[in-house]
Amino acid sequence: MTESQIVNVAVVQAAPVLFDRAATVAKTCELTRQAAAQGAQLVLFPEAFIPAYPRGLGFGTVVGSRSAAGRETWQRYWENSVDVPGPETRALGQAAKEAGVFLAVGVIERDAQFSGGTLYCTLLYFGPDGQLLGKHRKLKPTAAERLIWGEGDGSTLTVLDTALGKVGGLICWENYMPLARMAMYGKGVEIYLAPTADARDTWQATMRHIACEGRCFVLGCNQFVTKSMYPADLPGLEDLAGQPEVMSRGGSVIVSPLGEVLAGPLFGEEGMLTAALDLAEVSRGKFDFDVVGHYARPDVFQLTVNERPHLPVAQG
């Protein structure tokens, strides 16, 4: 009889030092060390943690025009975003190595391959050896996110085959895309990461549904952010005048393959959720439902995923 494999995980619900890349990287490294001290082998941070999820900001944009002040807000955001690879990824990798953990962090990635002028909402994966193992770029930014972030492609639909099991996931409302989820299930994901900016009660139902549907562990991770955390000298800060003091209340959660909540949801504060995941629960859960196995009907339904990178300029 095969022994169960137990994986200790930590979900970090925290605020970045908003619009300050260096300070947020330092905070991420420190919280990673704290998670490892609690026995975590895998540590997850929220969507857009470095340098910020710019909730409430309009970037001076209305249909048909952009303001000079909004471009200043954008410049501040761009200047604090992350080159991949770059100094920040090396620092995060070093933190993962020193802590001996797998680390997944939501960042705003600055395109370093082509123009340098496009930002992507990206999830980075680091191994306990400090190596950058992979990344996932958000396929479809939601609503006004499309003003500031580009779209990823199928080349970063990442599931990593690690010593802890198969780890991968989607960012925020990508998790509402049935075909994107199916792509993850088709790669055999066992520990499904769902960093987000959605703090609503309905998000909890989504996390539990994905766990049941994919028969995988789901780690949902959000920020806790207040309006007072925004820098006082940020261009466009007047956009927040009508916003509540609590800009994001959190809602991080850990769910089992049968949809049972193992930790959280955590609301109203920064904090860290931990859980011991028994990976044998994944196979036990698929006894009666395996969405890409015995419960699939490939004679009726088939999904084709284009995983080729889509390059704007083909270098011959």
N, C-alpha and C positions, 0 to 999 in steps of 0.2 A: 504494500500500500504506500503510495507516494505521500510524503509529508507535505503539509500545507506550507506555502511560502508566505511569510508575513512581511509586508512592506509598511514601514512607518512614514507617514506623510505629514506635511505641515502646509496650511494655507494661511498666507499672511494678509490680513486686512489692515491696511495702513494708508496714510497719505504720503505722497511724495513731498519733497521740498519744492513746491510748484515752480516750474519754469527755471529750475536750477539743476542742471544736469549733474554737475560734480557733487553737489550736496546729496542729491537723490541716489547717485551711485554709492556714495559712502553709507547712506542709510540702508540701502539694499544689502550691502556687504555685511553690515552689523546685524541686521535682522536675520540674515542667512546663518550667521554664526550662532545667534540665539536659538534658531530652529534646530540646528545641529546639536546644540547642547541639550535639547529636549529629546534627542534620539531620532530626529527626522532623517530619512534617507532621500526624500524627494521634497523640494520646497517650491511652492508656487506663489507668484506675485500677480497683482491685477493687470488688467488691460491698461496700456498707455501709462504705466507707472513712471517710466522715465521719458520725458521730464514732467508730463502732466496729461490728464484728460481735461481739455479746456472747456469744461461745462459752463454754459451761460454766456460765452463770448461769441460775438457776432462777426468778428474780423472785418467790420465795416462793410458788410456785403448785403445788398438787396438785389432783387432781380434787375439786371441792366446796369449796375454800377458797383464799383468798389472804391472805398475812401482811402486817402493817404494815411490816415490814422490806423485803419485796419491793416494796411500793409506793414506798419510798424509793429502791430501785434504779431502778425505772421513772422516778421523778421526775428523777433524775440523767441518765438516758438522754434523756428528753424535753427537758430544759433544754438539752442539747447538740446536739439535732437541728436540721435546716435548714429555714427558711422558703423557699418557692419561689414567686415571687421574694423576695429579701431581701438583706441585707448580704453574706451569704456567697456568694450567686450573683453578686453584682456583683464581689466580689473575684476569684472564679474566672474570670469573664468578662474582667476586666482582665488577669489572668495569661495567658489565652489570646491576648488581643490583643497584649500586649507580646511574647509568644513567637512570634506569627504562626502559631498551630496550631489545628487542631480538637482539642477536649478533651472526653473523656467520663469522668465521675466517678460512682462509686456513692456515694449519700448515703442517710441516713435522713431522709426528708422529713416535716416536721410539717404536718399539714393546716391550711392558713391560710384556707380558703374557708368551712368550716362550723364545727364545734365547737372545732377546735384540739386536740382530745384524741386524735386517731388519728395513728399513724405509718405511713409507707409506705416500703418498700425500693425506691428509685428510682434510675434511671440518667439523669443529666443530660448534655445535649449542648450544647457551646458552639462558636461559629464563631471564625475568626481575626479577626473584627471585634469580638469580645467579646460578641456577642449570645447569649442563651440561645435555642438553635434548637429545642429540644424536650426531652421527657422520656419515660421509660417507667417505669410503676409495675408492680412484680412482681405478676403475676396470682394466683399461688397460693403464699403462704409455706409452707414445708415444716415438717411436724411441729411442734415447740415454737415455731418462728417465728410460728405463728398466735396465740400468746399476746400477742405484742408488736407485730405488724404487721397492718395491714388489707390487703384485696385490691384491686388495681387493676382497671380495666375495659378494654374493647377500644379505648377512645378514645386510649390511649397505646401502641398497637402501632406504634411509630415506626420508619420508615425514611426517612432524609433524603437528598434528591438534592443532592449537594454537588459542588464542583469536583474532589474526590478520587474520586468515584464514589458509589454508593448505600451508605450507612452505616446500620446498625441492628443490633438483636440482642435477646437475652433474658438474663435473670438466673438464674444457678445452675440449679436443677432445673427451671425452665421449659423448659430445653433438652432435658429428657426428655419433653416434651409434643409428640407428633407434629403435632397440629393447630396448635399455636402456631408450630412451626418452619415449617409449610406456609404460614402467614399471612405469615411473613417472606420466604419464597421467592417468594410471589405478588406481593410488592412489589418484587421484583428486587434484593434485597440482594446486594452484591458484597463488602463488607467487614463481616463478621458479628462483633459484639462479644459476648463471653460472660464477663462478670465473675462471679466465683463465690466460694464459701467451701468448695468441695469439693477436698480435697488428695489424694484417693485415686488409686491407679493406674488405676482404672476410668474416672475422668474423662478421662484422656488418650484412651481409646478413643472416648469421646463426642465430643471435639473433632475427631478425625480422621473420625469417621462423618459429622458435620454438614458438614464441608468437602466430603466426597465426595458426600453427598446433595444439598447445595445448590449444588455447584460454585462455592463462594465461598471467599474467605480467611476464616479463623477466628482471632480473637485471644482466647485464654483468659487470664484475669488473676485471680490470687489474692493474698492477703496472706501475709506471713511474720510470725507473732506468737508470742511466748513468754509464759509465765505471769508472769514478772517485769515485763512491760510494763504490767500492769494497775495502776491507781493504788492505793496502799496504803490510802487512806481510802474506797474504793468500798464502799457498802453491799452486802452479799451476797457479799463476797469469799471468805468461808468456803466457798462452793459449789465453789471451785476446788481444794480440798484434795486430792481424788483425781485431779486432772487431770495429764497429763504436762507437763513444762516447755515443750516445743514444742507450742503449741496449734494452730498451722496451719503446715505445712511448705512451703506454696506450691504449685508445679506449673504456673506460668504457661507458656504455649506459643503459638507462632504456626504455623499450618498452611496449606498451599497448597490450591487447589481440587481437587487430585487426592489429597489426604490425606497429603501429604509434610510432615514436620516441618521448618520453616525455621529455628526458633530454640527453644531449650529442649528439654524442660521443665526449669525451674529449681526446685530443691528446696533447703531447708535454709539459706536466706539471703535477705536483701534484695538486690534487683538490678533491672536494666533489660534487657529483651530488645528488640532492634531487627531490622528486616528491610526490604528493598526489595521491594515487591509490584508485580509486572507485571500490570496489570489485564487485559491480553490473555489471560492464563491462564484467566480466567473464561469467556470465549467459546470458547476452545480446549477447555476442559473440557466444555462443553455439546455438543460435537460428537457424543458418543455417549450422553450422559445429561443430559436437561433435565427436571427433576421437574415443572415447571409448563409445559413446552413439549411437545416431540415425545414425551416419555416419559410424559405425563399421559394419562389416559383419562376425560375429563369426561363421556363418555356412561355411564360406570359409577360414577365417584366425583366428588363435588362437595363443596366446603367453603364454608360461609357464615359470614362473620365479622361480628359485631355490633360496630361501631365507635362507636356512640352512647355518650356519657357517661351513667352511671347515677347520678342525683343523688338523695340522700335527701329533699330538700325542693325541690319545683319552685317557682321564684319567678315568680309571674304578673305 
